[in-house]
Amino acid sequence: MLDGALRGVQVEQYAGGEQGRAQEIEDGVTADAATIVAGLESSVSALEQRWASLPEHVWDLETVTLRFRRTVREGIAARWREVEIHHVDLGCGYAPEDWPTEFVDAFLERTINRLPTRLLHATQATQDANLRWRLVDHDTMRVWRVDTASVQTGAGAADAQVRGSGRQLLAWLVGRGSHGLEVSGNADHLPDLPAYG
């Protein structure tokens, strides 16, 4: 994708799109651990070397992922997000509580800003559909009010409240557990959000 951006052409994130991605995953699950680790180390090294060699103007060029367009610069943020979230998925003792503060600061609000659409899909034909949710990060005391139409910052009327640390809120929003979150008001459970992606 980076090389394509340099040439002024758009290169698929995965050869063959969604099906190509699925096939790469399917092919990868049969590899032994040493092969997987070697492939990971090689690809990380190649990517970091490529980033280090990019001319300044390339950072604002556009690439196309499976779902949307983004600049090369935004691709670094996406990579950081994927590494932190999937590090938790490995089950090797790294948990959302271990996420750096800088990571939570960078991604909590942008993840909350995607919540209205996800709530819409999560709550169709349920009582939760008409609720306005207040999300409270008790680490920073930041507050967001979210429904299926909008996100507003700051205190105000809400039907239900979700309160926890920024790490707990982000973990729930990206589908990595809701342990420790407090739910109150006109709801006794968190909405069942569709998969984060």
Secondary structure as UniProt FT lines:
FT   HELIX           2..7
FT   TURN            15..16
FT   HELIX           17..28
FT   TURN            29..30
FT   HELIX           33..53
FT   HELIX           56..60
FT   STRAND          62..64
FT   STRAND          69..71
FT   HELIX           72..89
FT   TURN            90..91
FT   HELIX           96..98
FT   HELIX           101..112
FT   TURN            113..114
FT   HELIX           115..122
FT   TURN            124..125
FT   HELIX           127..130
FT   STRAND          133..137
FT   TURN            138..141
FT   STRAND          142..146
FT   STRAND          151..153
FT   STRAND          160..164
FT   HELIX           166..173
FT   TURN            174..175
FT   TURN            179..180
FT   STRAND          182..185
//
